[in-house]
Amino acid sequence: MHQFRNLNIVLTFLVCFLITTPKAIASDECFEKVSRSIFKFNMAFDEIILEPLAKGYNKLPDPVKKGTSNFTSNVATLLSIPNSMLQGNIEQVGHSTGSFLVNSTVGIFGFLNPAEKMGLKPHKEDVGQTLGKYGVGPGCYLVLPILGPSTARDSFGLIADTFVDPFAHVTIRENELFGVSGNDLDYFSVKGTTAIDFRADNVNNFESLEKNSIDLYSSLKSIYLQDRENKIKNSVQNDDEWGNLDN
């Protein structure tokens, strides 16, 4: 836990530097050589660990896969509630809160999704999107180890998410909320499962992109930046075949 806090401090200073880089825009790369090296590491990690797990995950019965996806999405909704509040989007606060409460009770801890049938469709919101809503530019593009594509703003957002996300509060922050508490293992298990679920949903997309891209690094960069821009604008293009490209 102490090491996690120290990492937060280091990353905060690094990201603040990147955000304040003069005239930096999303397409700019302050450390392209470093990012490409990290990208190569991430690709190796994907080939050795993540892709095999994803393909194994795809062999699970559909009800198990769907239930797991519903559960992780329900947990992610907790982060959307405070961010929708910060953005002043009261309608989405209602959708997110209602969806979480319904799915966590009637939906058996989120493994079922009756909220969707009731018309509750929360957007996934995070601090990076909230900052974007308030006009904070993306800053330099960079690639994070394991986490993948990001920008200075969104990297800072990842750190800030752990302060506003109720799920992070009761796990890695070791606080109790409404009598509920957890630990680091709970947090990283859910995050890891979310990553595997996303990778499993996009096995064919990744294979096609890798096969047809002249420069896979640049292709993923373009997809990520467009996806983030769509999410900040709450564009209908959010619901594309790539699903959620966020970290």
Helices and strands as residue ranges (DSSP letters): H 2-19, H 32-45, I 46-50, H 51-57, H 62-86, H 90-105, H 114-117, H 127-133, E 141-144, E 148-151, H 152-164, H 166-170, H 184-201, H 203-212, H 216-232, G 236-238
